[in-house]
Amino acid sequence: PWQIFPAMAVNRDFVGQMAEAGLTPSHKLYFLCRSGVRSLAAAAAAEAAGYSAVFNVLDGFEGPPDGGGHRGRVAGWKADGLAWRQR
């Protein structure tokens, strides 16, 4: 993971773990998180490490909160009507 729960500290070995998982700079990499903020930072770190086909899913899965503090209604994967299932 890009950040480590519960403190959400940046995983300084993120790029190393990507390589250990068999990812190479030629792989296409798509990053997704709840709001698109953490995934954007992870994608930037991958790109800085030489990964060239790096993509961030804009606004993430649920996007920013609406006026009432609810996510998934303003922007993001769910708000755009893309397929999803909650378990």
N, C-alpha and C positions, 0 to 999 in steps of 0.2 A: 504493500500500500504506500501511497505517497505520504500520507500522514498516519501517525500511530495513535490509536485510541487508547485511553480516554483523554490524554493531554493534547492530542492532535499536533504533536511535535512532528516536524518534517523528518521523514526517514532518510537519513544521509546516505544510506546504501541502496536507495531506490533504483538507480541506474544499474548498479552492480547486480541487484536481484533480477532486473529485467534480462541482463545478459545470462545469468545463471539459469533462467527459465527458458533459454534458447532463443530469445529475441535478438535479431541482428539489425543493424542500421537499415537494411533493405526491406524489412517488414513494414507493412502498413499498420499503424497503431491508432486506435480510436480511444479517446479518454472521455469518461462520463462520470459525473457525480451528481449530487442532488441539485445544486444550483449552477454548476458550470465554473465555479470559482476554483475549487481544488483541482479539478481536472485540467483547467487552463494552466495552472502552475506546474502540474505534473507533465503536461505536454511540452511546456517551455523547457523544463529540465531535460526531457528526452531529446528535444531538438538541439539544445546546447551541447548534449553529449554526442551528437553526430547522427541521430536518427532523423532521416530526411522526410519520410512519409508519415507525418504526425498530424492528427486531427483532434480537435476538441468539439464535443457536442455542445453547441451554443445553448446557454441557459439550463443545461443539465436535464435531469429527469423531471424535477418539479418546478424549476425556475424560482424567481423571487416571490416573496409573500405579497398577497393583495392587501388592500386597505384594512382588512380584518385579521391579517396575520396568517392567512391560509395559503399554502403552496399548491401548485398544480393547476392553477386557474388563469394565471396571467401569461406565462410563457413556459417553454420547456417541452420535453417529450410528451408528457400527459396533456398539457393544454393544447398542443398541436394535434391531438387526436391520434397519435401514433399508438401502435399496439403495445399493451402492457397488461400484466396480471399481478395482483398482490396476493401473497400467500400468508 
